[in-house]
C-alpha cells in the first residue's frame, strides 16, 4: 500500500515535469514561428533544411516547410500535454480509491484521443517531409524511415494498451453498475 502511494506520487511529479518541459518547448516553437515571419530571418528549421537537404536559403518553400514542421510540433506537444494532464487526473482518482468510475473512463478516452492525434501528427509530418528527404539523400531517407517506423510501432503499441485499459475500465464500470442494481 505504501509502495503504491509512493509510485503514484512519483508518477504525479513525473507528469508535472513533462508538462513543464512541454510548455517550454511550445514557447520555443512559437518563438521560432514569430521570428521566422516577423524578423524576416530563417528559423532553426529552415537552417536544418538548408544544411541537411541542400535547399536553397532563398527558397519560399523553405519557410512553408518550416512552418509545417512548427505546426506539427505544436500539435504533438499539445497532445503530450493533454495526455499528462489526464494521467494526473487518473492518478488523483486512483489515490482516492475510485477505480471504476465514469471520470476515469472519460480521462482514458481523452488520453486515447490525444494519443491518436500524436500518432497521426507524426505520420502526416513524415508524409509531408519524406519527399524532400528521399529526393536529396537515399541513406538519410532510409535512416529516417527506419527510425520513424520504430517510433510509430511504439506509439501504436501505446495506443493499443491504452485502448485495452479503456475497455477494461468500461467493462468494470458496467459490471459494477450491474452489481449495484442487483443489490
N, C-alpha and C positions, 0 to 999 in steps of 0.2 A: 504494500500500500504506500509506504513511504517512498519506495523507488519509483512507483508510478507518478506520484506527485512531483518528485524531483525531475523526472523525464518530461513531464508536461510543462513544468516551469522553464526548463531548458529549451524546449521547443518553442514556447511562447517568446522567450528572449531572442531566439534564432529568427522568428518571424518578424519581430521588431527590427532586428539588424538588417535583414534582407529588404524590408520596406524602406528603411533609411537609405541604404545603398541604391535602391531602385529610384527613389526620389532624386537623389544626387545625379544619377545617370540621366533621368528625364530632363533635369535642369541643364545638364551638359548638352543634350541633343537639341533642346530649344535654343540654347546659346549658339550652337553651330548653324542652326537654320536661320536665326536672325542675322548672324554675322555674314552668312553667305549672301543674303538678299539685301541687307541694308548697308553694309560696309563695302559691298562690291568686291569681296575677297573670296577666293575659293576656300571651301571648307576642308576640314580634315578628310572627309570622304572624297572630295574632289581630288585632293592630293593623292589619296590612295589609288584612285582610278588612273591618274596621270603616271604615277610611279609603277604600279603593278601591271597595268594593262595598256600602257603607252597611248592613252587617249590624249588628244591634243589639249593643252591647257586652255585654249581659247574656244573650245567647242561648247556650244549652247547645251547640247545633250548631257554634258558633264554635270551641269547644275541640276538638270532634271533627274539624272541618276542619283546624285547626292541627296536631293530632296526625297526621292522614293525611298532610299535607304533610311533616312531620318524618320519618315512616317512609319515605316515598318518597325523600326527600333522602338519608337514611341508606343506603337500598338503592343509589341511584345513586352515592353516594360510595364505597361498598364495591366496586361493580363497577369504578369507575375505579381504585381502589387495586389491585384484583386484576389489571387489565389492565397497569398499570405494573410490578407485581411480576413478572408473566410476561414482559413485554417485557425486563426486566433479565436474566432467565434466558436469554432468546433471545440477547441481546447477548453474554452471557458465553460461550455456546456458539459463536457466530459468531467471537468473538475467538480461541477455541481451535481455529478452523477445523473445527468439527463442524457441517456443514450439514445433511445428510440423515441424521439420527439420530432414534430414537424419542422422545428427550427433547424435541426441537424440535416434533415432531408433537403431543405431549401439551400442550406450552406453548401452541401455536396453538389447540388445541381448548379449553383453559381460557380463552384470550382471547376466542374466539368465543362461548363460553357467557356470560362476563361482559359482553361487548358486547350480546348478546341480552337479558340481564337489564336492562341500562341502557336499551335502546330500549323494551322492554316497560314498564319503570317510567315512562318519560316518557309513553308512550301512555296508560297507566292513570291517571296523575296528571292529565293534561288531561281525560280522560273523566270523572274524578271531580269535577273542579273546573269544567269547562266549563258545566254547567247554571247554576251560580251566576253566572259571568261573563256568560252570554247573557241571563239574566233581568234583570240590572241595567243593562248598558250595551252596546248593539249595536256601537258603534265599538270599544270595548275588546275586545269579543268577537272582532270581525273581525281586529283587530290581533294579539291573542294567537294566534288560529287560524293566521294567515299566518306569524307568527314561528315557531310550533311546527312548521308544515309544512316550512319551510326547515331547521329543526334536525333533524327526522325524516329528511328526504331526505339530509342529510349523514351522519347516523348509519347509515342503511340502506346508503349507498354504502360507508361504512367497513366494515360487516359483509360486504358483497359482496366487497370487496377482501380482507378477512381470510379469507373462505371460499375465494377463488381461491388465495391464498397457501397455505392449508391443503391444498387439493387438489394444488397443485404439489409441496409437500413430501411428501405421501403418495405421489404418483406417483414422485417422485425416490427416495424410500426403497424403493419396490417395485422400481424399475429397478436401484438399487444392490444390492439383495438378490439379484435375478436374475443380475446380473453376477458377484457373489461366488460364487454357486452354480455358474456355468459354469466359472469359473477353478478 
